[in-house]
Amino acid sequence: MHELTDVTYEVQDGLAWITINRPERYNSFRARTVDELVSAFKRAWASAEVGVIALTGAGDKAFCTGGDQKQRMETGDYGPSQSGLFEVDSLHRVIRDVPKPVIAAVNGFAIGGGHVLHLLCEKRAREIWFLCRKYSAQQAFEWGLANKVVPADQLRKEVRAWADEMLKLSPTALKVLKQSFNTDTEHFAGIGQMAYSSLKMFSGTAEAREGITAFNEKRSPDFSAYRGN
């Protein structure tokens, strides 16, 4: 990786910090910044030392404010890049593709293309799956994961009320509506089959056995040996 000028990269106990280091421009990115970000994410991807990646901005005012408009005013573009292209799509792709969780440490303004970077990182569904925490029914309701929360002794009564309301409606309309929702998510079926196949293959690995052994021994698992690319 060439010398970094717009980005800093450091690793602390399994966590790689990738920082857009242009606070004087509110951490907006030029072409070189994007090149360095792509390179830093690939470096974290390849490193067995890294298990989680954090993306942030230098200073206390901005996370990232998108493309550098001062640069565009000065030169008419975002400046030179290694490939001759403005590789922002490659940056988006590597954030999505890197097989390690990416946390957006939003420390200030996240505007335009900076907001896009934030959206590509850790959101609610990823938080739930990556952290494996326990969440209350109230949290699920507040996050939109549950439609309604009622006391346990009122659950069957509430289901009866919902069912009675739908039973008054057109069965054909309900059928078409459900089919339309199924059509919108039909590709999930293939993904589900692939997930089951992957799970079957994974279950025979040493990494999986470490998880099972740790569970049975009532200790925290040590997955550090399996962080390779």
C-alpha positions in Angstrom: 0.0 0.0 0.0 1.4 3.4 -1.0 2.1 6.0 1.7 -1.1 7.2 3.3 -1.8 10.9 3.3 -5.7 11.1 3.5 -6.4 8.1 5.7 -4.8 6.6 8.8 -4.8 2.8 9.6 -4.2 1.3 13.0 -5.0 -2.0 14.7 -5.7 -2.4 18.4 -6.5 -5.8 19.8 -8.3 -7.2 16.8 -10.0 -3.9 15.8 -8.8 -2.0 12.8 -9.4 1.7 12.8 -9.7 3.3 9.4 -9.9 7.1 9.7 -10.5 9.7 7.0 -7.8 12.2 8.0 -8.9 15.4 6.3 -10.5 17.4 9.1 -9.6 20.7 7.4 -12.1 19.6 4.6 -14.6 18.1 7.1 -13.3 14.7 6.0 -14.7 15.0 2.5 -13.0 12.7 0.1 -11.1 13.3 -3.1 -10.0 10.5 -5.5 -6.8 9.8 -3.5 -8.9 9.5 -0.3 -11.1 6.8 -1.9 -8.0 4.9 -3.2 -6.6 4.9 0.3 -9.8 3.8 1.9 -10.2 0.9 -0.6 -6.6 -0.1 0.1 -7.1 0.1 3.9 -10.2 -2.0 3.8 -8.4 -4.7 1.8 -5.5 -4.6 4.2 -7.9 -5.2 7.1 -9.6 -8.0 5.0 -6.4 -9.8 4.5 -5.1 -9.4 8.0 -5.6 -12.4 10.4 -4.9 -9.8 13.2 -8.2 -8.0 12.4 -11.6 -9.3 13.3 -13.7 -6.1 13.3 -13.2 -2.8 11.3 -14.2 0.7 12.4 -14.6 3.6 9.9 -14.5 7.1 11.3 -13.3 10.7 10.6 -10.6 12.7 12.2 -11.5 15.6 14.6 -14.7 16.2 16.3 -16.8 17.9 13.6 -17.3 15.5 10.8 -17.5 11.8 10.0 -17.5 12.4 6.3 -19.2 15.1 4.2 -19.0 13.3 0.8 -17.1 14.4 -2.2 -14.6 17.3 -1.9 -16.4 20.2 -3.6 -13.4 22.5 -3.1 -11.3 20.0 -5.1 -13.9 19.9 -7.8 -13.9 23.7 -8.0 -10.1 23.8 -8.2 -9.6 21.1 -10.8 -13.1 20.2 -12.2 -12.9 16.7 -10.8 -11.9 14.8 -7.7 -8.2 14.8 -8.5 -5.9 12.1 -9.7 -6.3 8.4 -8.7 -4.2 5.3 -9.2 -6.5 3.9 -11.9 -7.5 7.2 -13.5 -11.1 6.5 -12.3 -13.0 7.9 -9.3 -13.3 4.5 -7.5 -16.1 5.3 -5.1 -18.1 2.3 -6.3 -15.2 0.1 -5.5 -15.2 1.6 -2.0 -18.8 0.8 -1.5 -18.3 -2.7 -2.8 -15.3 -3.5 -0.5 -17.2 -2.2 2.6 -20.1 -4.6 1.6 -17.8 -7.5 0.6 -15.2 -7.6 3.4 -16.2 -10.6 5.5 -15.7 -8.8 8.8 -18.2 -6.5 10.6 -17.7 -2.8 9.8 -18.8 -0.3 12.4 -19.4 3.3 11.4 -18.1 5.5 14.3 -20.0 8.6 13.3 -18.3 11.5 15.2 -20.0 14.4 13.4 -21.5 15.4 10.1 -22.4 12.5 7.8 -23.6 14.2 4.6 -24.1 13.1 1.0 -21.5 10.4 0.1 -20.5 10.4 3.7 -24.0 9.3 4.7 -23.8 6.6 2.1 -20.7 5.2 3.8 -22.5 5.3 7.1 -25.4 3.4 5.7 -23.2 0.7 4.3 -21.8 -0.1 7.7 -23.4 -1.5 10.9 -27.2 -1.1 10.9 -29.9 -2.7 13.1 -30.2 -6.1 11.5 -26.4 -6.5 11.4 -26.2 -5.4 15.0 -28.6 -8.1 16.0 -26.8 -10.9 14.1 -23.2 -9.7 14.8 -23.5 -9.1 18.5 -25.7 -12.0 19.5 -27.2 -10.1 22.4 -30.6 -10.7 24.1 -33.2 -8.1 23.4 -36.4 -7.4 25.2 -39.9 -7.4 23.7 -40.0 -3.6 24.2 -36.8 -3.2 22.3 -38.1 -5.3 19.4 -41.3 -3.2 19.3 -39.3 0.1 19.3 -37.1 -1.2 16.5 -40.1 -2.3 14.4 -39.3 -6.0 14.8 -42.7 -6.6 16.5 -46.0 -5.1 15.7 -47.4 -5.1 19.2 -46.3 -6.1 22.7 -48.9 -7.3 25.2 -48.7 -9.1 28.6 -48.3 -12.8 28.3 -51.8 -13.5 29.6 -53.3 -11.3 26.9 -51.4 -12.9 24.0 -54.0 -15.3 22.8 -56.7 -12.7 23.1 -54.7 -10.2 21.0 -54.1 -12.8 18.3 -57.9 -13.6 18.3 -58.6 -9.9 17.8 -56.1 -9.6 14.9 -57.5 -12.8 13.3 -61.1 -11.6 13.6 -60.2 -8.3 11.9 -58.6 -10.1 9.0 -61.5 -12.7 8.8 -63.8 -9.8 7.9 -61.7 -9.0 4.8 -61.7 -10.5 1.3 -60.0 -13.9 1.2 -58.9 -13.3 -2.4 -57.4 -9.9 -1.6 -55.5 -11.4 1.3 -54.3 -14.2 -0.9 -53.0 -11.8 -3.6 -51.4 -9.6 -1.0 -49.5 -12.5 0.6 -48.4 -13.7 -2.8 -47.2 -10.2 -3.7 -45.1 -10.1 -0.5 -43.7 -13.6 -1.3 -42.8 -12.5 -4.9 -40.9 -9.5 -3.5 -38.8 -11.8 -1.3 -38.7 -15.0 -3.5 -34.9 -14.8 -3.9 -34.6 -15.4 -0.1 -35.6 -19.0 -0.7 -32.4 -19.7 -2.6 -30.4 -17.8 -0.1 -31.9 -19.9 2.7 -31.0 -23.1 0.9 -27.4 -21.8 0.5 -27.3 -20.9 4.2 -28.3 -24.4 5.2 -25.6 -25.9 3.0 -23.0 -23.6 4.4 -24.1 -24.4 7.9 -23.8 -28.1 7.2 -20.2 -27.7 5.9 -19.3 -25.3 8.7 -20.5 -27.6 11.5 -17.6 -30.0 10.8 -14.9 -27.5 11.1 -12.5 -26.8 14.0 -14.0 -23.3 14.4 -17.5 -24.8 14.9 -16.2 -27.4 17.4 -14.5 -24.6 19.4 -17.9 -22.9 19.7 -19.6 -26.1 20.8 -16.9 -27.1 23.2 -16.9 -23.6 24.8 -20.7 -23.7 25.2 -20.5 -27.1 26.9 -17.5 -26.0 29.1 -19.4 -22.8 30.0 -16.6 -20.5 28.8 -16.2 -17.8 26.2 -15.0 -19.3 22.9 -11.7 -18.2 21.4 -12.1 -17.7 17.7 -8.9 -15.6 17.2 -7.2 -18.4 15.2 -9.9 -18.3 12.5 -9.7 -14.6 11.4 -7.8 -15.3 8.2 -9.2 -14.2 4.9 
